């Protein structure tokens, strides 16, 4: 019974946080949507919009990074392209970028081990992702996983971040707009938060802890790019370990 509860069984749309959320939802959802607004899934959106591809890499996975380089991938940081979304605005079309991150990329690799189809969503592309997710799920359960941050640079307990609550809520709201039935309370609350605060997203991202941290490090442009709700038509989907735009396939 306990496992059923934490899987949110009985609901079509489900939402839970971080690595434990992936573990809880992966076995019972046809689709998992990973949300890491600051900054992995925003960086993915911009890279794919430029015609690139992204290989998510669990942070510290040296073996995968080495294999990616051997396969012709450009490793984040080898050139000027990094996890910062603003660094990817001139990424050449066709580039395969191996992109590590402790949250979004790590969750993508974790989710890839399940049988679910994995999408990567952010505030920029939530509506486009939701449309494609509905097609792929075909009425089966959908799990939304806001990544959150860590109480530490790359490790420590989960710190829920409002940027990911808003991003997950944007996906949830778009899914509920076409079919309002069968959403868990967790999903409904996230959707309500986004819908209620949609006019304030820029202000909220600038003022939240994650946004302030990036701004203090000189990365204001990355926060602005992440806050551009509905600015992208990409739908990043994971296939054979690489995120590509499902709408350009």
C-alpha positions in Angstrom: 0.0 0.0 0.0 2.8 2.4 0.9 4.4 2.1 -2.5 1.1 2.6 -4.2 0.6 5.9 -2.3 4.0 7.3 -3.2 3.6 6.2 -6.9 0.4 8.3 -6.8 -1.4 5.3 -8.3 -4.9 6.0 -9.6 -3.9 9.4 -11.1 -3.2 10.0 -14.8 -0.9 13.0 -14.0 1.6 12.6 -11.2 4.4 14.8 -9.8 7.2 14.1 -7.4 10.6 15.6 -6.7 14.2 14.6 -7.5 15.9 11.2 -7.7 13.4 9.7 -5.2 10.6 11.0 -7.4 12.0 9.3 -10.5 12.4 6.1 -8.5 8.8 6.3 -7.2 7.2 7.1 -10.6 9.4 5.3 -13.2 7.8 1.9 -12.9 4.2 3.1 -13.4 4.4 6.0 -15.8 4.7 5.7 -19.6 6.4 9.1 -19.8 8.6 11.0 -17.3 9.2 14.8 -17.8 12.3 16.1 -16.1 12.3 19.8 -15.2 15.5 21.7 -14.2 14.9 25.3 -15.1 18.1 26.7 -13.7 19.7 25.5 -15.7 20.0 22.1 -17.4 16.6 21.8 -19.2 16.8 25.5 -20.3 20.3 24.9 -21.7 18.9 21.8 -23.5 16.1 23.8 -25.0 18.4 26.4 -26.4 20.9 23.9 -27.7 18.2 21.9 -29.5 16.6 25.1 -30.9 20.0 25.8 -32.5 19.8 22.4 -34.2 22.1 20.7 -31.7 21.8 17.6 -29.6 22.6 17.0 -26.0 23.9 13.9 -24.2 23.0 14.2 -20.5 25.8 13.0 -18.3 25.6 12.3 -14.6 28.0 14.7 -12.8 31.3 13.0 -12.1 30.8 10.2 -14.6 34.2 10.2 -16.2 33.7 7.0 -18.1 30.6 8.4 -20.0 32.4 11.6 -20.7 35.4 9.8 -22.2 33.1 7.6 -24.3 31.1 10.7 -25.5 34.4 12.4 -26.6 35.4 9.3 -28.4 32.0 9.3 -30.2 32.6 12.8 -31.4 30.7 14.8 -28.8 31.9 18.2 -27.6 32.3 18.2 -23.8 30.8 21.1 -22.0 33.7 23.4 -20.9 36.1 22.1 -23.6 35.1 25.1 -25.6 33.0 28.0 -24.6 29.7 26.0 -24.4 28.7 25.1 -20.9 25.7 24.5 -18.7 25.0 28.2 -18.9 22.1 28.7 -21.4 23.5 32.0 -22.7 26.7 30.2 -23.7 24.7 28.1 -26.2 23.1 30.9 -28.2 25.6 30.4 -31.0 26.0 26.6 -30.8 26.5 25.4 -34.4 23.8 23.2 -35.8 24.6 19.5 -35.7 26.7 19.8 -32.5 26.5 16.9 -30.1 27.1 18.4 -26.6 27.9 16.2 -23.6 26.4 18.1 -20.8 26.9 17.1 -17.1 24.8 18.5 -14.3 24.1 17.2 -10.7 20.4 17.6 -11.1 18.7 17.6 -14.5 21.2 15.5 -16.4 21.5 13.1 -13.5 17.8 12.6 -13.4 17.6 12.1 -17.2 20.2 9.3 -17.0 18.4 7.7 -14.0 15.0 7.9 -15.8 16.6 6.4 -19.0 17.1 3.2 -17.1 13.3 2.8 -16.8 11.0 1.8 -19.6 9.4 5.3 -19.7 9.9 7.8 -22.5 11.9 10.7 -21.1 11.3 14.4 -22.0 13.2 17.5 -20.7 11.0 20.5 -20.1 11.5 24.1 -18.9 9.4 27.3 -18.8 10.3 28.1 -22.4 9.0 24.9 -24.0 6.4 23.6 -21.5 3.4 23.8 -23.9 5.3 22.1 -26.7 6.6 19.4 -24.5 3.1 18.8 -23.0 1.6 18.3 -26.5 4.1 15.7 -27.5 3.9 14.0 -24.1 0.2 13.5 -24.5 0.8 11.9 -27.9 3.4 9.5 -26.6 1.6 8.6 -23.3 -1.6 7.8 -25.3 -3.7 7.8 -22.1 -1.2 6.1 -19.8 0.2 7.8 -16.7 2.5 10.7 -17.0 5.1 11.6 -14.3 6.5 15.2 -13.9 9.7 15.4 -11.9 11.0 18.8 -10.8 14.7 18.4 -10.1 15.2 20.8 -7.3 18.7 21.8 -6.1 21.0 20.5 -3.4 21.9 22.0 0.0 25.5 22.1 -1.3 27.1 22.5 -4.7 26.6 19.0 -6.0 25.6 16.9 -3.0 23.5 17.1 0.1 19.7 16.9 0.8 17.2 18.0 -1.8 16.4 21.7 -1.8 13.0 22.2 -3.6 13.4 25.3 -5.9 10.5 27.4 -6.9 11.9 27.7 -10.4 11.3 24.0 -10.8 7.9 24.2 -9.1 7.0 26.8 -11.7 8.4 24.8 -14.6 6.7 21.6 -13.5 3.5 23.6 -13.0 3.8 25.0 -16.5 3.9 21.5 -17.9 1.0 20.4 -15.6 -1.1 23.3 -16.6 -0.6 22.7 -20.3 -1.6 19.0 -19.8 -4.6 19.9 -17.8 -5.7 22.5 -20.4 -6.4 19.6 -22.8 -7.7 17.0 -20.3 -8.5 18.2 -16.8 -9.2 14.7 -15.3 -7.1 12.5 -13.2 -4.4 14.8 -11.8 -2.9 14.1 -8.4 -3.1 16.8 -5.8 0.7 17.3 -6.2 0.2 18.0 -9.9 -2.9 20.2 -9.4 -1.1 22.4 -6.9 1.9 22.9 -9.1 -0.3 23.8 -12.0 -2.2 26.2 -9.8 1.0 27.9 -8.6 2.1 28.5 -12.2 -1.2 29.7 -13.5 -1.6 32.1 -10.6 1.9 33.5 -10.9 2.3 33.4 -14.7 2.5 37.2 -14.9 5.2 37.3 -12.2 7.5 34.5 -13.5 10.4 36.9 -14.4 10.2 38.6 -11.0 10.0 35.3 -9.2 13.0 33.8 -11.0 15.1 36.9 -10.4 14.2 37.0 -6.7 14.3 33.3 -5.8 17.4 31.8 -4.1 18.6 30.0 -7.3 18.1 33.1 -9.4 19.9 35.4 -6.9 22.8 32.9 -6.8 23.2 33.0 -10.5 22.9 36.8 -10.6 25.5 37.2 -7.9 27.9 35.1 -10.1 27.3 37.3 -13.1 24.8 35.1 -14.9 21.8 37.4 -15.1 21.3 36.6 -18.7 20.8 32.9 -17.9 18.0 33.8 -15.5 16.3 36.0 -18.1 16.5 33.2 -20.8 15.0 30.7 -18.3 12.1 33.0 -17.5 11.0 33.4 -21.2 7.7 31.5 -20.8 6.4 30.0 -24.1 9.3 31.3 -26.2 10.3 27.9 -27.7 8.6 25.2 -29.8 11.1 22.5 -28.9 10.1 19.2 -27.4 13.3 17.5 -26.1 13.0 13.7 -25.9 15.7 11.2 -24.8 16.5 8.6 -27.4 19.5 6.2 -27.2 21.0 8.4 -24.5 20.7 11.7 -26.5 18.2 14.5 -26.2 16.8 15.6 -29.6 13.9 17.8 -30.7 11.0 15.4 -31.3 9.4 18.1 -33.5 12.4 18.1 -35.9 12.5 14.4 -36.3 
